[in-house]
Amino acid sequence: MRQKIAAYMMLFSGVSHPSQLLIYGTDDPNLVQSSLAGMLFLVVGGCLLTGRRWSLWLATVLPLLFGCGALIRILTIEVTPFAYLHTAIDFIVVALCVAELRATKGQKN
């Protein structure tokens, strides 16, 4: 169940990242770059839906890296409300995936 919740959160994030360009426009290069990079979460969400164990590792590492980068952006530059939402999603997904990895430790898949 945790893996599916994480998958749907990643899919939502992958769609909402580029959607913010419809609201804020494409004038800010930082916003455009993060929006396009965030589309990678569509792939992560799709991988999580496969139910494979390796996808939990993928969904732990990538959102952790992106979340840390977003946290640095939040602390150093002016960001949109989407940045706070996406950062929260990143860290929630990491927690869900780590919990699932621990719960399924020793199982092959």
DSSP file (Angstrom, degrees, kcal/mol; ACC not computed):
  #  RESIDUE AA STRUCTURE BP1 BP2  ACC     N-H-->O    O-->H-N    N-H-->O    O-->H-N    TCO  KAPPA ALPHA  PHI   PSI    X-CA   Y-CA   Z-CA
    1    1 A M     >        0   0    0      0, 0.0     4,-2.3     0, 0.0     5,-0.2   0.000 360.0 360.0 360.0 -41.1    0.0    0.0    0.0
    2    2 A R  H  >  +     0   0    0      1,-0.2     4,-2.5     2,-0.2     5,-0.2   0.886 360.0  53.9 -61.5 -37.1    2.8    2.4    0.8
    3    3 A Q  H  > S+     0   0    0      1,-0.2     4,-2.2     2,-0.2    -1,-0.2   0.892 109.2  47.3 -66.5 -39.2    4.4    1.8   -2.6
    4    4 A K  H  > S+     0   0    0      2,-0.2     4,-2.6     1,-0.2     5,-0.2   0.900 111.3  50.7 -69.1 -40.0    1.2    2.7   -4.4
    5    5 A I  H  X S+     0   0    0     -4,-2.3     4,-2.1     1,-0.2    -2,-0.2   0.937 112.2  47.4 -61.2 -45.2    0.7    5.8   -2.3
    6    6 A A  H  X S+     0   0    0     -4,-2.5     4,-2.4     1,-0.2    -2,-0.2   0.891 110.8  53.2 -61.7 -39.7    4.2    6.8   -3.1
    7    7 A A  H  X S+     0   0    0     -4,-2.2     4,-2.6     1,-0.2    -2,-0.2   0.938 109.9  46.1 -61.9 -47.3    3.6    6.0   -6.8
    8    8 A Y  H  X S+     0   0    0     -4,-2.6     4,-2.3     1,-0.2    -1,-0.2   0.855 111.6  52.2 -67.0 -33.4    0.5    8.2   -7.0
    9    9 A M  H  X S+     0   0    0     -4,-2.1     4,-2.4    -5,-0.2    -1,-0.2   0.907 110.8  47.7 -66.7 -40.4    2.3   11.0   -5.2
   10   10 A M  H  X S+     0   0    0     -4,-2.4     4,-2.7     2,-0.2    -2,-0.2   0.905 111.4  50.3 -66.0 -41.3    5.2   10.8   -7.7
   11   11 A L  H  X S+     0   0    0     -4,-2.6     4,-1.5     2,-0.2    -2,-0.2   0.920 111.3  48.8 -63.0 -42.7    2.8   10.8  -10.7
   12   12 A F  H  X S+     0   0    0     -4,-2.3     4,-2.9     1,-0.2     3,-0.3   0.926 112.4  48.5 -60.3 -44.6    1.0   13.9   -9.2
   13   13 A S  H  X S+     0   0    0     -4,-2.4     4,-2.2     1,-0.2    -2,-0.2   0.890 107.6  55.1 -63.6 -39.6    4.4   15.6   -8.8
   14   14 A G  H  < S+     0   0    0     -4,-2.7    -1,-0.2    27,-0.2    -2,-0.2   0.801 115.1  39.5 -64.7 -28.6    5.4   14.7  -12.3
   15   15 A V  H  X S+     0   0    0     -4,-1.5     4,-1.3    -3,-0.3    -2,-0.2   0.851 115.2  50.5 -85.9 -39.2    2.3   16.4  -13.7
   16   16 A S  H  X S+     0   0    0     -4,-2.9     4,-1.3     1,-0.2    -2,-0.2   0.780  98.0  68.2 -74.5 -25.2    2.2   19.3  -11.3
   17   17 A H  H >< S+     0   0    0     -4,-2.2     3,-0.7     1,-0.2     4,-0.3   0.977 110.2  32.5 -57.5 -57.0    5.9   20.3  -11.9
   18   18 A P  H >4 S+     0   0    0      0, 0.0     3,-1.4     0, 0.0     4,-0.5   0.783 109.7  69.5 -72.5 -22.4    5.3   21.4  -15.6
   19   19 A S  H >X S+     0   0    0     -4,-1.3     3,-1.4     1,-0.3     4,-0.7   0.819  86.1  67.4 -62.8 -29.3    1.8   22.6  -14.8
   20   20 A Q  H <X S+     0   0    0     -4,-1.3     4,-3.0    -3,-0.7     3,-0.4   0.753  87.8  67.3 -65.3 -20.3    3.2   25.4  -12.7
   21   21 A L  H <> S+     0   0    0     -3,-1.4     4,-1.7    -4,-0.3    -1,-0.3   0.812  93.7  58.8 -67.1 -27.9    4.5   26.9  -16.0
   22   22 A L  H <4 S+     0   0    0     -3,-1.4    -1,-0.2    -4,-0.5    -2,-0.2   0.813 114.7  36.4 -67.6 -28.8    0.9   27.5  -17.0
   23   23 A I  H  < S+     0   0    0     -4,-0.7    -2,-0.2    -3,-0.4    -1,-0.1   0.892 130.4  26.8 -88.9 -46.7    0.5   29.7  -13.9
   24   24 A Y  H  < S-     0   0    0     -4,-3.0     3,-0.4     1,-0.2    -3,-0.2   0.564  99.1-136.2 -99.8  -9.8    3.8   31.4  -13.6
   25   25 A G     <  -     0   0    0     -4,-1.7    -1,-0.2    -5,-0.3     3,-0.2  -0.237  28.6 -77.3  82.3-174.7    5.0   31.5  -17.2
   26   26 A T  S    S+     0   0    0      1,-0.1    -1,-0.2    -4,-0.1     6,-0.1   0.107  93.8 103.8-114.7  20.7    8.4   30.7  -18.5
   27   27 A D        +     0   0    0     -3,-0.4    -1,-0.1     1,-0.1    -2,-0.1   0.828  68.7  70.2 -72.7 -32.1   10.3   33.9  -17.7
   28   28 A D     >  -     0   0    0     -3,-0.2     4,-2.0    -4,-0.2     3,-0.3  -0.783  66.9-160.4 -92.3 112.5   12.2   32.5  -14.7
   29   29 A P  H  > S+     0   0    0      0, 0.0     4,-2.6     0, 0.0     5,-0.2   0.833  91.4  57.4 -61.9 -32.2   14.9   30.0  -16.0
   30   30 A N  H  > S+     0   0    0      1,-0.2     4,-2.2     2,-0.2     5,-0.2   0.903 108.0  47.2 -63.3 -39.9   15.1   28.4  -12.5
   31   31 A L  H  > S+     0   0    0     -3,-0.3     4,-2.1     2,-0.2    -1,-0.2   0.898 112.3  49.2 -68.0 -41.1   11.4   27.6  -12.6
   32   32 A V  H  X S+     0   0    0     -4,-2.0     4,-2.4     2,-0.2     5,-0.2   0.928 112.2  48.3 -64.8 -44.7   11.6   26.2  -16.1
   33   33 A Q  H  X S+     0   0    0     -4,-2.6     4,-2.6     1,-0.2     5,-0.2   0.930 113.9  45.0 -63.1 -45.9   14.5   24.0  -15.2
   34   34 A S  H  X S+     0   0    0     -4,-2.2     4,-2.0     1,-0.2    -1,-0.2   0.858 112.4  53.2 -68.7 -32.6   12.9   22.6  -12.1
   35   35 A S  H  X S+     0   0    0     -4,-2.1     4,-0.6    -5,-0.2    -2,-0.2   0.924 112.9  42.5 -66.8 -43.9    9.6   22.1  -13.9
   36   36 A L  H >< S+     0   0    0     -4,-2.4     3,-0.9     1,-0.2     4,-0.3   0.899 114.7  50.1 -70.0 -40.0   11.2   20.1  -16.7
   37   37 A A  H >< S+     0   0    0     -4,-2.6     3,-1.8     1,-0.2    -1,-0.2   0.865 103.2  61.9 -65.3 -34.7   13.4   18.1  -14.3
   38   38 A G  H >< S+     0   0    0     -4,-2.0     3,-1.8     1,-0.3    -1,-0.2   0.702  84.7  75.7 -65.4 -19.3   10.3   17.3  -12.2
   39   39 A M  T XX S+     0   0    0     -3,-0.9     3,-1.8    -4,-0.6     4,-0.6   0.717  77.3  77.2 -65.1 -18.1    8.8   15.5  -15.1
   40   40 A L  H X> S+     0   0    0     -3,-1.8     4,-1.7     1,-0.3     3,-0.8   0.776  78.9  71.9 -59.5 -25.8   11.2   12.7  -14.3
   41   41 A F  H <> S+     0   0    0     -3,-1.8     4,-2.6     1,-0.3    -1,-0.3   0.689  84.2  66.6 -68.7 -16.6    8.9   11.8  -11.4
   42   42 A L  H <> S+     0   0    0     -3,-1.8     4,-2.1    -4,-0.2    -1,-0.3   0.906 104.1  45.1 -64.4 -40.6    6.4   10.5  -14.0
   43   43 A V  H <X S+     0   0    0     -3,-0.8     4,-2.6    -4,-0.6    -2,-0.2   0.919 112.6  50.5 -67.1 -44.0    9.0    7.8  -14.7
   44   44 A V  H  X S+     0   0    0     -4,-1.7     4,-2.3     2,-0.2    -2,-0.2   0.928 111.5  48.1 -60.8 -45.7    9.6    7.2  -11.0
   45   45 A G  H  X S+     0   0    0     -4,-2.6     4,-1.6     1,-0.2    -1,-0.2   0.905 111.4  50.2 -61.5 -42.2    5.8    6.9  -10.3
   46   46 A G  H  X S+     0   0    0     -4,-2.1     4,-0.6     1,-0.2    -1,-0.2   0.900 109.9  50.6 -62.9 -40.8    5.4    4.5  -13.2
   47   47 A C  H ><>S+     0   0    0     -4,-2.6     3,-1.2     1,-0.2     5,-0.6   0.899 107.2  53.9 -63.9 -40.2    8.3    2.4  -11.9
   48   48 A L  H ><5S+     0   0    0     -4,-2.3     3,-1.5     1,-0.3    -1,-0.2   0.856 100.1  61.6 -62.7 -33.7    6.8    2.2   -8.5
   49   49 A L  H 3<5S+     0   0    0     -4,-1.6    -1,-0.3     1,-0.3    -2,-0.2   0.703  90.5  68.8 -67.2 -17.6    3.5    0.9  -10.0
   50   50 A T  T <<5S-     0   0    0     -3,-1.2    -1,-0.3    -4,-0.6    -2,-0.2   0.739 101.1-134.6 -71.1 -20.6    5.4   -2.1  -11.2
   51   51 A G  T < 5 +     0   0    0     -3,-1.5     2,-0.2    -4,-0.4    -3,-0.1   0.536  52.3 148.0  80.0   6.2    5.8   -3.2   -7.6
   52   52 A R    >>< -     0   0    0     -5,-0.6     4,-0.6     1,-0.1     3,-0.6  -0.477  53.1-131.7 -77.3 145.8    9.4   -4.1   -8.1
   53   53 A R  H >> S+     0   0    0     56,-0.4     3,-1.2     1,-0.2     4,-1.1   0.867 104.1  61.0 -65.2 -37.9   11.8   -3.7   -5.2
   54   54 A W  H 3> S+     0   0    0      1,-0.3     4,-2.2     2,-0.2    -1,-0.2   0.814  95.9  62.6 -61.1 -28.3   14.4   -1.8   -7.2
   55   55 A S  H <> S+     0   0    0     -3,-0.6     4,-2.6     1,-0.2    -1,-0.3   0.815  96.6  58.0 -68.1 -27.5   11.8    0.9   -7.9
   56   56 A L  H << S+     0   0    0     -3,-1.2     4,-0.4    -4,-0.6    -1,-0.2   0.892 106.7  48.2 -65.8 -38.5   11.7    1.6   -4.1
   57   57 A W  H >X S+     0   0    0     -4,-1.1     4,-2.6     2,-0.2     3,-0.8   0.924 112.1  49.0 -65.7 -43.5   15.4    2.3   -4.2
   58   58 A L  H 3X S+     0   0    0     -4,-2.2     4,-2.2     1,-0.3    -2,-0.2   0.921 111.6  49.3 -59.2 -44.4   14.9    4.6   -7.2
   59   59 A A  H 3< S+     0   0    0     -4,-2.6    -1,-0.3     1,-0.2    -2,-0.2   0.503 112.7  49.0 -78.6  -3.6   12.1    6.4   -5.5
   60   60 A T  H <> S+     0   0    0     -3,-0.8     4,-1.1    -4,-0.4    -2,-0.2   0.822 115.5  39.8 -93.0 -45.9   14.2    6.8   -2.4
   61   61 A V  H  X S+     0   0    0     -4,-2.6     4,-2.5     2,-0.2     5,-0.2   0.958 115.5  46.3 -72.7 -52.3   17.3    8.2   -4.0
   62   62 A L  H  X S+     0   0    0     -4,-2.2     4,-2.9    -5,-0.2     5,-0.3   0.942 115.3  43.7 -63.4 -50.3   15.9   10.6   -6.7
   63   63 A P  H  > S+     0   0    0      0, 0.0     4,-2.9     0, 0.0    -1,-0.2   0.854 112.8  54.8 -63.4 -30.4   13.3   12.4   -4.5
   64   64 A L  H  X S+     0   0    0     -4,-1.1     4,-2.3     2,-0.2    -2,-0.2   0.940 112.1  42.8 -64.9 -45.2   15.8   12.6   -1.7
   65   65 A L  H  X S+     0   0    0     -4,-2.5     4,-2.2     2,-0.2    -1,-0.2   0.940 118.4  44.3 -64.2 -47.5   18.3   14.4   -4.1
   66   66 A F  H  X S+     0   0    0     -4,-2.9     4,-2.7    -5,-0.2    -2,-0.2   0.897 113.1  52.4 -64.8 -39.5   15.6   16.6   -5.6
   67   67 A G  H  X S+     0   0    0     -4,-2.9     4,-2.4    -5,-0.3    -1,-0.2   0.901 109.4  48.3 -64.0 -41.2   14.1   17.3   -2.2
   68   68 A C  H  X S+     0   0    0     -4,-2.3     4,-2.0     2,-0.2    -1,-0.2   0.912 112.7  49.0 -64.9 -41.6   17.5   18.4   -0.8
   69   69 A G  H  X S+     0   0    0     -4,-2.2     4,-2.1     1,-0.2    -2,-0.2   0.909 112.0  48.5 -62.1 -42.1   18.0   20.6   -3.9
   70   70 A A  H  X S+     0   0    0     -4,-2.7     4,-2.7     2,-0.2    -2,-0.2   0.883 108.3  54.3 -65.9 -38.2   14.6   22.1   -3.5
   71   71 A L  H  X S+     0   0    0     -4,-2.4     4,-1.9     2,-0.2    -1,-0.2   0.901 108.2  49.3 -62.8 -40.0   15.2   22.8    0.2
   72   72 A I  H  X S+     0   0    0     -4,-2.0     4,-1.4     2,-0.2     5,-0.2   0.914 111.1  50.1 -64.0 -42.1   18.4   24.7   -0.7
   73   73 A R  H  X S+     0   0    0     -4,-2.1     4,-2.9     1,-0.2     3,-0.3   0.911 108.7  52.3 -62.2 -41.5   16.4   26.7   -3.3
   74   74 A I  H  < S+     0   0    0     -4,-2.7    -1,-0.2     1,-0.2    -2,-0.2   0.887 113.2  44.5 -60.8 -39.1   13.7   27.5   -0.7
   75   75 A L  H  < S+     0   0    0     -4,-1.9    -1,-0.2    -5,-0.2    -2,-0.2   0.701 124.0  32.3 -79.3 -19.5   16.4   28.7    1.7
   76   76 A T  H  < S+     0   0    0     -4,-1.4     2,-0.3    -3,-0.3    -2,-0.2   0.734 117.5  29.0-114.5 -26.9   18.3   30.8   -0.9
   77   77 A I  S  < S-     0   0    0     -4,-2.9     2,-0.4    -5,-0.2    -1,-0.2  -0.878  86.1 -89.1-132.7 165.8   16.0   32.2   -3.5
   78   78 A E        -     0   0    0     -2,-0.3     2,-0.2    -3,-0.1    -3,-0.1  -0.601  52.5-176.3 -74.1 128.8   12.4   33.3   -3.8
   79   79 A V        -     0   0    0     -2,-0.4   -48,-0.0    -5,-0.2    -1,-0.0  -0.752  24.9-107.2-124.1 168.8   10.3   30.3   -4.8
   80   80 A T    >>  -     0   0    0     -2,-0.2     3,-1.3     1,-0.1     4,-0.7  -0.482  38.3-103.9 -88.2 164.7    6.6   29.6   -5.7
   81   81 A P  H 3> S+     0   0    0      0, 0.0     4,-1.8     0, 0.0     3,-0.4   0.788 119.1  69.5 -58.4 -26.2    4.2   27.7   -3.4
   82   82 A F  H 3> S+     0   0    0      1,-0.2     4,-3.3     2,-0.2     5,-0.3   0.855  89.9  61.6 -59.9 -34.2    4.7   24.7   -5.7
   83   83 A A  H <> S+     0   0    0     -3,-1.3     4,-2.2     1,-0.2    -1,-0.2   0.900 104.6  46.9 -60.9 -40.9    8.3   24.4   -4.4
   84   84 A Y  H  X S+     0   0    0     -4,-0.7     4,-2.2    -3,-0.4    -1,-0.2   0.918 114.1  47.9 -66.4 -42.8    7.0   23.8   -0.8
   85   85 A L  H  X S+     0   0    0     -4,-1.8     4,-2.5     2,-0.2    -2,-0.2   0.943 113.7  46.0 -61.8 -49.4    4.4   21.3   -2.1
   86   86 A H  H  X S+     0   0    0     -4,-3.3     4,-2.5     1,-0.2    -1,-0.2   0.871 111.6  51.8 -65.0 -37.2    6.9   19.4   -4.2
   87   87 A T  H  X S+     0   0    0     -4,-2.2     4,-2.1    -5,-0.3    -1,-0.2   0.918 110.3  48.6 -65.5 -42.8    9.5   19.4   -1.4
   88   88 A A  H  X S+     0   0    0     -4,-2.2     4,-2.3     1,-0.2     5,-0.2   0.927 111.4  50.0 -61.8 -44.4    7.0   17.9    1.0
   89   89 A I  H  X S+     0   0    0     -4,-2.5     4,-2.7     1,-0.2     5,-0.2   0.925 108.2  54.2 -59.6 -44.7    6.0   15.3   -1.5
   90   90 A D  H  X S+     0   0    0     -4,-2.5     4,-2.2     1,-0.2    -1,-0.2   0.937 112.4  41.8 -55.1 -50.1    9.6   14.4   -2.1
   91   91 A F  H  X S+     0   0    0     -4,-2.1     4,-2.1     2,-0.2    -1,-0.2   0.833 113.3  52.5 -73.5 -31.2   10.3   13.7    1.6
   92   92 A I  H  X S+     0   0    0     -4,-2.3     4,-2.6    -5,-0.2    -1,-0.2   0.923 110.5  48.9 -66.2 -43.3    7.0   11.9    2.2
   93   93 A V  H  X S+     0   0    0     -4,-2.7     4,-2.7    -5,-0.2     5,-0.2   0.911 109.6  51.9 -62.5 -42.5    7.8    9.6   -0.7
   94   94 A V  H  X S+     0   0    0     -4,-2.2     4,-2.6    -5,-0.2     5,-0.2   0.936 111.0  47.9 -58.9 -45.8   11.2    8.9    0.6
   95   95 A A  H  X S+     0   0    0     -4,-2.1     4,-2.3     1,-0.2    -2,-0.2   0.914 112.3  48.9 -62.4 -43.0    9.8    8.1    4.1
   96   96 A L  H  X S+     0   0    0     -4,-2.6     4,-2.2     2,-0.2    -1,-0.2   0.915 113.5  46.5 -62.3 -43.3    7.2    5.8    2.5
   97   97 A C  H  X S+     0   0    0     -4,-2.7     4,-2.7     2,-0.2    -2,-0.2   0.892 111.7  49.6 -69.7 -39.9    9.8    4.0    0.4
   98   98 A V  H  X S+     0   0    0     -4,-2.6     4,-2.4    -5,-0.2    -1,-0.2   0.919 111.5  50.2 -64.4 -42.0   12.2    3.5    3.2
   99   99 A A  H  X S+     0   0    0     -4,-2.3     4,-2.2    -5,-0.2    -2,-0.2   0.907 112.6  47.1 -61.1 -41.5    9.4    2.1    5.4
  100  100 A E  H  X S+     0   0    0     -4,-2.2     4,-1.8     2,-0.2    -2,-0.2   0.891 110.4  52.1 -68.7 -39.6    8.4   -0.3    2.6
  101  101 A L  H  < S+     0   0    0     -4,-2.7    -2,-0.2     1,-0.2    -1,-0.2   0.909 112.4  46.0 -62.0 -41.5   12.1   -1.3    2.1
  102  102 A R  H >< S+     0   0    0     -4,-2.4     3,-1.0     1,-0.2    -2,-0.2   0.891 112.3  50.6 -67.9 -38.8   12.4   -2.1    5.8
  103  103 A A  H 3< S+     0   0    0     -4,-2.2    -1,-0.2     1,-0.2    -2,-0.2   0.801 117.1  39.9 -70.2 -28.0    9.1   -4.0    5.9
  104  104 A T  T >< S+     0   0    0     -4,-1.8     3,-2.2    -5,-0.1    -1,-0.2   0.133  82.0 147.6-107.6  19.8   10.1   -6.1    2.9
  105  105 A K  T <   +     0   0    0     -3,-1.0     3,-0.1     1,-0.3    -3,-0.1  -0.306  69.5  20.0 -58.7 133.1   13.7   -6.6    3.8
  106  106 A G  T 3  S+     0   0    0      1,-0.3     2,-0.3    -2,-0.0    -1,-0.3   0.301  95.9 118.6  90.1  -9.4   14.9  -10.0    2.7
  107  107 A Q    <   -     0   0    0     -3,-2.2     2,-0.4     2,-0.0    -1,-0.3  -0.688  59.3-132.8 -89.4 143.8   12.2  -10.5    0.1
  108  108 A K              0   0    0     -2,-0.3    -3,-0.0     1,-0.1    -1,-0.0  -0.755 360.0 360.0 -95.3 143.5   13.1  -10.9   -3.5
  109  109 A N              0   0    0     -2,-0.4   -56,-0.4   -57,-0.0   -55,-0.2   0.217 360.0 360.0-177.8 360.0   11.4   -8.9   -6.2
